[in-house]
């Protein structure tokens, strides 16, 4: 989708790409990326306009399907993920909807982890079913179950790893092989790790989906999404649909995400270190039944996570407190530092009860199948002092 060229030498590494990739030359010589707040672009004459609208000449025409600021963000994120191209969207869920609408039709079949975000389950299993697309939900961690769910009409496998909120980790390379053997595509939601920790395309995934609202922005300022994929898919499938359907990323939101990418690696490192320290502390608390974080030795997929995620567990953890929903609410309500919100990825630590927020629209059976028990609390760790966060959680745990 990008019409922005690269001036970087070949072979530069991710930290450099995060700061420099896609930075266009400008007549004004500004050092920061420009923000193009315009709905349309002017053509020098009618003949040129005709060529551009006929796709005979490359140029920006209308910000619904092409804008220099959005294109810069797309190029940078694609470079970080190691894919040929990227398309920005209005939100993470818009990215999933765009993927589904571009790749699926009535009669097609999807295999999806049952541990994905609640809205993803509702979209794939509910809304798309109204248009004749069927979805089978399977274990996040058992490749054999994915293989057994395949049908002749399977066109897409969809996984989110680590999962929300239990941080279950799927074997991306194994699922990629299953998809290839079935003639299907594998899409991986990389929201929790970002390319700072994990690059699904390098492990065989065909598409990488993002909610830019989370760590890519990093400060809870805007809503954004993206799909990173081969240029053939982006230009041949996604761009034409975007042009007609308009799940567009606004230039301002793209600019905010673009600036967030510059500090992505150092934020993910720092927040992940804090999350692991808190996870280890929570494991020692008698009021806590279980802690979920890929960095813990007790995590069922610890070894796989360390191999896929650059040796890091990420900044999200969940824990089950003794006493069910009432106890979980008590811990959450006792906090004075953590923000009670279902969003994640901020520099500010957020805390929520998944069963009544992010996964609240699911049926009780769906929640239990995904491991969302009443006593589960999710913590997305920010950049506050670790001891202050521990004190904040201890305040509620002491009341149980």
TORTI-571222 format. One line per 2 residues: their letters; for each residue x, y, z of N, C-alpha, C. Coordinates in steps of 0.02 Angstrom, whole numbers. Each point is the difference from the previous one (the first is absolute). Layout:
// TORTI-571222
A	X Y Z X Y Z X Y Z | ...
// end
This chain:
// TORTI-571222
XX	41 -60 0 -41 60 0 43 63 0 | 63 -7 24 42 59 9 26 27 -66
XX	-2 66 -6 32 35 -55 61 39 26 | 22 -18 60 56 33 31 62 -43 -11
XX	52 28 -27 62 -37 -12 44 -2 61 | 50 -45 -1 47 -6 56 68 26 -21
XX	32 37 44 66 26 -12 52 -38 41 | -20 -50 37 45 -36 44 41 -51 -40
XX	61 -13 22 40 -53 -31 -29 -68 16 | 13 -49 -42 -26 -67 12 32 -30 63
XX	-41 -39 36 26 -38 56 -1 35 67 | -29 60 4 -3 32 66 -48 -39 45
XX	10 6 64 -35 -43 48 -63 33 26 | -38 -40 39 -67 21 19 -2 66 39
XX	46 10 46 -2 62 39 10 61 -45 | 41 -7 -51 10 55 -47 -62 9 -44
XX	-28 -55 -23 -61 3 -40 -56 35 38 | -6 -13 65 -54 28 41 4 76 3
XX	59 28 -8 9 72 5 4 33 -69 | 27 -36 -50 18 32 -63 -40 -22 -62
XX	-25 -61 0 -31 -26 -62 -61 41 -21 | -3 16 -65 -57 36 -27 4 75 7
XX	54 26 30 5 73 9 12 32 -69 | -49 35 -26 6 25 -69 39 65 -4
XX	31 10 -57 32 65 -13 -54 53 -9 | 14 60 22 -50 54 -4 33 64 -24
XX	-39 41 -35 27 64 -23 14 47 59 | -31 -14 57 10 43 58 56 -24 45
XX	20 -63 -8 56 -25 40 -17 -16 72 | -64 -11 16 -18 -15 69 30 -67 22
XX	20 -4 64 32 -60 26 -51 -52 23 | -57 23 25 -55 -45 20 -46 -12 -59
XX	-33 -58 1 -46 -17 -54 -58 51 -2 | -18 21 -60 -54 48 -8 -68 -32 11
XX	-47 39 23 -70 -23 8 -42 33 -54 | -25 -41 -46 -39 25 -56 -75 -6 16
XX	-27 55 26 -71 2 17 -38 28 -60 | -13 -44 -47 -38 20 -59 -44 -57 -22
XX	-59 15 -25 -44 -52 -25 17 -20 -71 | 22 48 -41 15 -15 -70 64 33 -22
XX	22 -17 -60 63 26 -28 -14 31 -68 | 33 55 -15 -12 39 -60 43 -25 -58
XX	-28 0 -60 35 -23 -60 16 60 -44 | 54 -3 -38 19 59 -40 -46 14 -59
XX	-34 -52 -25 -45 11 -56 -48 -60 -4 | -51 6 -42 -52 -51 -5 27 -66 -27
XX	46 4 -49 28 -60 -29 39 -40 52 | 39 34 42 37 -34 53 -48 -31 50
XX	-52 36 18 -50 -27 46 -31 -64 -28 | -15 1 -65 -30 -59 -31 47 -60 4
XX	64 11 -14 49 -55 3 6 -27 71 | 0 44 48 8 -22 70 -62 -39 24
XX	-58 23 -18 -61 -37 20 -5 -66 -36 | 31 -6 -58 1 -64 -37 58 -44 21
XX	37 20 51 58 -37 24 54 -8 -53 | 3 47 -45 53 0 -51 60 41 23
XX	-8 39 51 54 40 28 -7 -1 76 | 54 -15 34 -4 -6 73 2 69 32
XX	-48 11 45 -3 64 36 -52 -6 56 | 3 44 47 -52 3 51 -60 37 -28
XX	-59 -29 12 -62 27 -28 -48 23 55 | -12 -46 48 -51 12 51 21 -37 63
XX	-4 31 57 28 -28 62 -38 -62 25 | -57 -15 -29 -33 -62 20 41 -61 -19
XX	39 5 -54 39 -57 -21 72 17 -17 | 24 57 24 70 16 -11 18 69 27
XX	49 4 44 20 62 31 74 -5 18 | 41 51 -11 71 -6 13 18 -19 72
XX	-36 27 49 14 -17 69 -17 -73 14 | -57 -22 -24 -19 -71 9 49 -45 -36
XX	21 20 -60 46 -41 -38 68 -7 35 | 22 53 33 63 -3 37 -6 -49 57
XX	-55 2 37 -11 -48 54 -2 -71 -26 | -36 -10 -56 -6 -67 -29 69 -27 -20
XX	40 41 -31 66 -24 -21 43 -18 60 | -2 41 52 41 -13 59 -22 -64 35
XX	-66 -10 9 -23 -60 34 15 -62 -41 | -8 4 -66 17 -57 -42 74 -18 7
XX	43 50 3 71 -12 7 15 -34 67 | -34 22 53 11 -30 66 -25 -72 1
XX	-56 -15 -33 -27 -67 -1 35 -45 -51 | 38 30 -45 34 -40 -51 -46 -24 -55
XX	-52 39 -15 -46 -17 -55 10 50 -57 | -26 -18 -58 8 44 -58 -42 63 5
XX	-57 -4 32 -46 57 -1 -43 0 63 | -37 53 8 -44 9 58 -56 47 -20
XX	-58 -9 30 -56 46 -10 -28 20 68 | -5 65 12 -27 25 62 -76 0 0
XX	-29 -10 59 -73 -3 6 -22 42 60 | -65 10 4 -28 44 52 9 -28 70
XX	6 -66 7 7 -32 66 27 -70 -10 | 17 -34 55 21 -69 -6 -56 -45 -25
XX	-60 12 23 -56 -40 -24 -15 15 -74 | 11 62 -21 -8 15 -72 52 -38 -41
XX	59 -10 29 52 -39 -35 -23 -73 -10 | -31 -28 52 -25 -69 -6 -58 -4 -48
XX	-45 49 3 -57 2 -47 25 7 -72 | 48 44 -11 28 9 -67 31 -65 -25
XX	36 -35 44 30 -64 -19 -53 -50 -20 | -52 -5 40 -53 -49 -14 -38 18 -64
XX	-17 62 -9 -39 20 -59 41 -7 -64 | 66 13 5 42 -4 -59 15 -72 -21
XX	1 -45 48 24 -68 -15 -54 -53 0 | -59 15 28 -52 -51 9 -63 17 -38
XX	-39 -53 -15 -65 8 -32 -48 -51 31 | -63 6 -17 -50 -47 26 20 -72 -18
XX	-4 -44 50 19 -69 -9 70 -16 23 | 41 51 12 69 -11 24 0 -16 74
XX	56 -28 22 7 -24 69 63 29 31 | -4 18 64 56 26 39 12 -45 60
XX	63 -12 15 18 -33 63 34 53 44 | -26 8 60 23 54 44 10 -26 71
XX	50 26 33 9 -16 71 -60 23 40 | -21 -40 48 -55 21 43 24 48 54
XX	65 14 2 28 44 52 12 71 -25 | -25 18 -59 11 67 -25 -44 50 37
XX	12 64 -13 -37 55 29 -75 -10 -10 | -40 19 49 -72 -12 -3 -34 28 -61
XX	19 61 -21 -31 30 -59 18 -38 -63 | 59 -31 -2 19 -40 -57 -44 -62 -6
XX	-15 -30 57 -45 -58 1 -69 21 -24 | -24 57 24 -67 23 -21 -2 16 -75
XX	54 29 -26 2 18 -70 2 -62 -44 | 47 -45 14 8 -60 -42 -58 -49 9
XX	-18 -12 63 -51 -50 14 -71 24 -6 | -10 66 3 -67 27 -2 -15 40 -63
XX	33 57 -7 -17 45 -56 15 -32 -68 | 59 -31 -7 16 -29 -66 -44 -61 -16
XX	-24 -33 52 -44 -58 -11 -64 22 -36 | -22 62 10 -60 25 -33 10 5 -76
XX	63 2 -21 16 6 -71 27 -65 -29 | -10 -55 37 16 -65 -27 71 -24 11
XX	39 34 43 67 -21 16 -3 -39 66 | 24 -61 0 -2 -42 61 68 0 34
XX	-1 -2 67 61 1 39 -1 -56 52 | 55 -37 3 9 -51 52 51 27 50
XX	-16 -3 65 45 24 52 34 -60 33 | 66 5 6 40 -57 23 49 23 54
XX	34 -49 29 50 13 51 56 44 -27 | 19 50 38 56 43 -20 65 -39 -6
XX	8 -51 41 67 -30 9 8 -70 -30 | -53 -28 -30 4 -69 -26 -4 1 -76
XX	57 -4 -35 -2 1 -73 -42 -56 -30 | -3 -58 34 -40 -55 -26 -74 18 -4
XX	-23 41 47 -70 20 -1 -13 48 -59 | 49 43 -15 -6 44 -59 -4 -42 -63
XX	43 -50 -5 1 -43 -59 -65 -38 -8 | -27 -25 56 -62 -39 -3 -60 43 -20
XX	4 66 12 -56 44 -16 -2 21 -73 | 52 -16 -38 3 21 -70 -56 -30 -41
XX	-23 38 -49 -49 -23 -48 25 16 -71 | -29 -29 -50 19 19 -69 -11 74 -14
XX	-45 32 39 -16 70 -11 39 47 46 | 47 -27 39 38 42 46 46 47 -40
XX	-7 64 13 40 50 -36 46 40 46 | -15 0 65 38 42 46 6 -33 68
XX	60 3 29 13 -17 70 17 65 36 | -30 10 59 10 64 35 20 -14 73
XX	55 29 21 25 -9 68 22 66 29 | -3 5 66 26 57 37 48 -27 52
XX	63 19 -5 49 -29 46 51 52 23 | 8 6 67 -37 -32 53 -74 22 0
XX	-42 -42 29 -71 14 -2 -21 48 55 | -59 28 -8 -29 47 48 -59 -35 35
XX	3 -9 66 48 27 48 49 -51 29 | -4 -64 -19 38 -52 35 70 -10 -28
XX	20 39 -48 67 -2 -29 20 -69 -25 | -49 -37 -27 16 -64 -31 39 13 -64
XX	49 -42 -13 44 9 -58 -10 -57 -49 | -14 17 -63 -6 -52 -51 66 -6 -38
XX	10 -57 -31 60 -13 -39 -12 27 -71 | 25 60 -14 -14 33 -63 25 -41 -59
XX	61 -27 5 28 -38 -55 -41 -63 -15 | -24 -33 52 -41 -60 -9 -67 18 -34
XX	-32 54 22 -63 21 -31 11 23 -72 | 57 32 -13 15 21 -69 6 -60 -47
XX	30 -54 25 6 -60 -41 -68 -32 -12 | -42 -1 52 -68 -27 -7 -38 40 -52
XX	6 66 2 -35 42 -48 25 -12 -71 | 66 -4 -8 28 -11 -67 -24 -66 -29
XX	1 -52 41 -21 -66 -23 -73 -1 -21 | -40 44 31 -72 3 -15 -16 51 -55
XX	51 35 -25 -13 51 -50 -34 61 29 | 10 11 65 -31 57 34 53 50 21
XX	-21 56 27 45 51 25 -2 2 76 | 55 18 31 3 9 73 7 74 16
XX	-46 26 40 4 68 26 14 -3 75 | 47 40 23 19 2 70 -9 70 27
XX	-39 6 53 -7 63 36 61 8 45 | 41 50 -14 63 10 36 -4 58 49
XX	-60 13 25 -12 58 42 41 -2 64 | 4 -58 34 33 -2 66 76 5 -6
XX	30 -26 -52 73 0 -6 26 57 -42 | -35 17 -54 24 48 -49 64 -26 -33
XX	21 31 -54 62 -24 -32 62 12 42 | -5 37 54 57 8 45 20 -66 32
XX	-49 -45 9 14 -64 32 -10 -59 -47 | -47 5 -47 -20 -58 -40 -17 21 -71
XX	26 -38 -49 -15 14 -70 -33 -63 -31 | -66 -4 2 -34 -59 -25 16 -18 -72
XX	11 50 -42 14 -14 -71 64 -41 -7 | 49 12 43 62 -37 -3 -9 -73 20
XX	-56 -14 34 -16 -69 21 -50 -33 -47 | -18 35 -54 -43 -31 -51 -70 29 -6
XX	-19 47 44 -66 29 -5 -6 41 -64 | -60 -1 -31 -11 37 -62 -20 72 13
XX	-37 11 55 -24 67 17 13 12 74 | 16 62 16 9 21 70 -48 57 14
XX	-44 -10 49 -52 49 16 20 39 63 | -16 64 1 16 42 58 -58 43 21
XX	-6 8 65 -38 56 28 52 52 19 | 6 52 -40 48 52 14 -18 40 62
XX	-62 -9 23 -25 32 60 42 -19 61 | 31 -58 -3 35 -27 58 73 23 1
XX	46 -46 -5 71 17 10 29 42 -56 | -27 -4 -61 29 38 -54 -5 75 15
XX	-58 21 24 -6 69 25 37 4 67 | -23 -40 48 36 -5 64 -22 47 54
XX	-43 48 -15 -21 47 52 -75 11 1 | -38 -46 -31 -72 3 5 -32 62 -30
XX	29 24 -55 -24 64 -28 -49 -9 -58 | 12 -50 -42 -41 -5 -61 -21 -73 -11
XX	-49 -9 -44 -21 -66 -22 26 -10 -71 | 32 -58 -12 30 -13 -65 9 -75 -9
XX	10 -21 -62 12 -70 -16 41 -6 -63 | 22 -61 -15 40 -12 -60 1 -74 -16
XX	11 -15 -64 14 -67 -23 64 2 -40 | 49 -41 20 64 -6 -36 -3 -66 -40
XX	18 3 -64 -9 -57 -43 41 7 -63 | 3 -52 -42 33 7 -65 -32 55 -42
XX	40 33 -42 -25 54 -41 -57 -22 -45 | 3 -62 -24 -53 -26 -44 -68 1 35
XX	-1 -18 64 -64 1 37 -21 72 15 | 47 41 22 -17 68 19 -26 39 -60
XX	37 -1 -55 -19 38 -59 -58 -32 -38 | -2 -67 -1 -51 -34 -39 -65 -12 35
XX	1 -6 67 -60 -17 38 -22 56 47 | 48 25 40 -19 46 54 -13 71 -25
XX	44 26 -43 -9 69 -23 -65 10 -39 | -18 -44 -47 -64 9 -34 -60 0 48
XX	2 -44 50 -55 -1 48 0 63 43 | 59 21 22 4 62 39 -27 59 -40
XX	15 2 -64 -23 56 -42 -76 4 -1 | -33 -58 2 -73 -1 -3 -32 3 69
XX	30 -35 49 -32 -8 64 21 51 52 | 62 25 -5 21 56 42 12 -13 73
XX	32 -57 18 19 -10 70 66 38 15 | 2 62 -21 63 36 -8 30 23 67
XX	66 0 2 37 29 56 8 75 -12 | -18 40 49 6 72 -8 74 21 0
XX	18 51 -37 70 22 -1 26 19 69 | -42 33 40 24 19 67 16 -61 42
XX	-45 -50 0 12 -61 39 62 -37 -27 | 9 0 -66 59 -31 -29 64 35 24
XX	-3 66 4 58 39 23 17 -16 72 | -51 -6 42 12 -17 70 32 -70 6
XX	-27 -48 -37 29 -68 1 72 2 -27 | 10 38 -52 67 6 -30 51 24 51
XX	-19 49 40 46 24 52 7 -51 56 | -54 -38 13 5 -52 51 48 -56 -19
XX	5 -15 -65 45 -52 -22 73 15 16 | 17 64 6 68 19 13 25 -25 68
XX	-45 -5 48 19 -22 68 -25 -70 16 | -27 -35 -50 -32 -65 12 47 -50 34
XX	60 -8 -25 45 -52 25 19 13 73 | 16 61 17 20 13 69 -59 -4 48
XX	-59 19 -23 -59 -8 43 -16 -74 11 | 0 -40 -52 -15 -71 8 50 -34 46
XX	63 18 -5 51 -29 44 -13 19 73 | -10 65 12 -9 24 68 -65 -25 31
XX	-54 2 -38 -64 -23 28 -1 -75 10 | 34 -37 -44 4 -72 8 39 -20 62
XX	54 36 15 39 -15 59 -41 13 63 | -38 53 1 -43 15 57 -55 -53 8
XX	-29 -21 -56 -53 -50 3 25 -66 28 | 59 -21 -21 27 -63 26 14 5 74
XX	26 56 23 13 8 72 -65 -4 40 | -53 32 -25 -64 -2 35 -31 -70 -3
XX	7 -34 -57 -25 -68 -6 33 -46 51 | 66 6 7 35 -42 49 -23 17 71
XX	-11 64 13 -24 20 66 -70 -28 14 | -44 4 -50 -68 -26 8 -1 -75 13
XX	46 -37 -30 2 -72 11 13 -17 74 | 31 45 35 15 -12 71 -54 23 47
XX	-54 29 -26 -53 26 43 -51 -56 15 | -17 -12 62 -45 -55 17 -71 10 -25
XX	-20 62 -13 -68 13 -24 -8 -13 -75 | 55 -15 -34 0 -9 -72 6 -75 -17
XX	-49 -25 -38 0 -71 -19 50 -15 -56 | 2 45 -49 42 -14 -58 17 65 -36
XX	59 2 -30 22 58 -38 17 -22 -71 | -20 40 -49 12 -16 -70 46 54 -29
XX	61 -19 -18 46 45 -35 52 -44 -34 | 12 10 -65 45 -45 -36 71 -2 26
XX	20 52 37 68 1 27 10 -44 60 | -54 -24 30 5 -43 59 16 -72 -20
XX	42 -32 39 15 -71 -13 -62 -42 5 | -49 22 39 -62 -38 10 -47 4 -60
XX	13 46 -47 -45 8 -57 6 -62 -45 | -57 -29 -21 2 -62 -39 39 5 -65
XX	2 59 -30 36 8 -63 62 45 9 | 30 -2 58 57 44 15 56 -7 -51
XX	21 -61 -14 56 -11 -46 -17 25 -70 | -60 -14 -24 -21 23 -65 -2 76 -3
XX	-27 30 53 -4 73 2 69 32 -2 | 47 -27 37 67 28 0 32 -6 -69
XX	-15 -54 -36 28 -10 -66 -32 48 -51 | -65 12 5 -36 42 -48 4 74 15
XX	8 16 64 -9 69 23 66 32 23 | 54 -17 -32 65 32 14 21 -8 73
XX	-22 -55 31 19 -12 69 -36 42 51 | -56 32 -20 -37 43 45 -74 -21 4
XX	-31 15 56 -69 -21 10 -52 51 -17 | 20 63 -9 -49 52 -14 -24 34 64
XX	-43 49 -8 -20 43 56 -69 -16 29 | -33 -51 -26 -68 -18 24 4 -63 42
XX	-34 0 57 -7 -60 40 -70 -3 28 | -20 -60 19 -65 -10 33 10 -43 62
XX	-45 7 48 5 -42 60 -70 -13 27 | -7 -57 31 -64 -21 29 4 7 75
XX	-45 38 29 -1 9 73 -51 -48 30 | 13 -21 60 -46 -44 37 -62 40 21
XX	-59 -28 -14 -60 34 20 -44 23 -58 | 20 -15 -61 -42 14 -58 -7 73 -18
XX	-57 16 -29 -11 67 -27 3 54 53 | -30 -13 57 -1 51 54 72 16 22
XX	41 -51 6 69 11 20 38 38 -54 | -12 -18 -63 33 35 -55 -19 74 -1
XX	-64 14 8 -23 69 3 32 37 58 | 8 -34 57 30 31 58 72 21 -12
XX	38 -44 -33 70 17 -16 2 59 -48 | -41 -2 -52 -1 55 -49 -20 66 32
XX	-53 -1 41 -26 62 29 48 30 52 | 44 -41 29 46 24 51 60 37 -30
XX	11 -7 -65 59 32 -30 -8 76 -2 | 56 35 8 1 73 -4 46 25 -55
XX	43 -44 -25 46 18 -54 -24 -29 -66 | -17 -63 -2 -22 -32 -62 -65 32 -25
XX	-5 8 -65 -61 27 -31 -48 -57 -15 | -62 7 23 -51 -51 -13 -29 12 -69
XX	27 -34 -49 -22 6 -69 19 -63 -38 | -40 -17 -50 12 -62 -38 53 9 -54
XX	22 61 -13 52 9 -49 67 -23 28 | 49 -10 -43 67 -21 21 51 30 -47
XX	63 -5 19 54 25 -42 23 70 19 | -29 30 51 19 68 20 64 -2 43
XX	31 59 6 54 7 49 -28 1 71 | -65 11 6 -34 -5 65 -27 -71 8
XX	10 -31 58 -25 -67 13 -76 0 3 | -30 -49 -34 -73 -7 0 -19 -67 31
XX	-58 -1 31 -25 -60 33 -74 -9 -18 | -21 -62 -12 -69 -12 -18 -21 -70 19
XX	-66 -11 1 -30 -65 11 -25 -25 -67 | 37 -43 -35 -18 -20 -68 -70 -28 -7
XX	-23 -38 50 -65 -33 -5 -58 48 -7 | 8 63 23 -54 48 -4 17 60 -44
XX	59 0 -31 19 56 -43 19 -24 -70 | 62 -16 -11 23 -18 -67 -34 -62 -28
XX	-20 -46 44 -33 -62 -22 -71 -4 28 | -27 57 20 -66 0 31 -57 -16 -47
XX	10 11 -66 -54 -14 -48 -4 -73 -20 | 48 -40 21 -2 -71 -15 -49 -35 47
XX	-23 -59 -21 -42 -39 44 44 -30 56 | -32 -22 53 38 -30 55 39 -61 -24
XX	-30 -39 -44 33 -59 -27 62 20 -40 | -6 53 -40 58 23 -39 56 25 45
XX	-19 35 53 51 25 47 36 -57 34 | -37 -49 24 31 -56 34 43 -41 -48
XX	-22 -6 -62 40 -36 -50 66 35 -12 | 0 66 6 61 40 -10 39 8 64
XX	-23 -30 55 36 4 63 -12 64 39 | -54 37 -17 -15 63 33 -43 -15 62
XX	32 -14 56 -36 -18 61 -18 64 38 | -48 -4 47 -22 61 35 54 36 40
XX	49 -36 25 52 32 41 59 27 -39 | -5 1 -67 57 21 -42 5 76 -4
XX	60 25 9 16 71 -6 56 7 -51 | -5 49 -45 53 12 -49 36 65 17
XX	65 -2 -3 42 58 13 45 13 -60 | -4 59 -29 45 20 -54 48 51 30
XX	62 -21 10 47 38 40 31 57 -40 | 3 58 31 27 59 -32 72 14 22
XX	14 63 12 69 21 16 7 28 71 | -51 -12 42 7 22 69 52 -42 37
XX	18 22 59 47 -38 42 -31 -66 20 | 39 -54 -5 -26 -67 15 -25 -5 71
XX	37 27 48 -21 -6 70 -65 38 13 | -10 57 -34 -63 36 7 -58 -41 -26
XX	10 -34 -56 -53 -43 -28 -14 -59 46 | 52 -29 28 -10 -56 46 -39 23 62
XX	17 59 26 -36 27 57 -73 12 -18 | -12 23 -62 -68 14 -21 -42 -64 -2
XX	29 -54 -25 -35 -64 -2 -6 -31 69 | 51 8 41 0 -28 68 -57 29 42
XX	-17 62 -14 -54 33 37 -65 -40 -6 | -15 -22 -61 -61 -38 -11 7 -72 22
XX	57 -31 -12 10 -70 20 -4 -8 76 | 21 51 37 0 -4 73 -71 -3 28
XX	-49 24 -40 -69 1 23 -36 -66 -10 | 29 -45 -37 -35 -64 -16 1 -46 60
// end
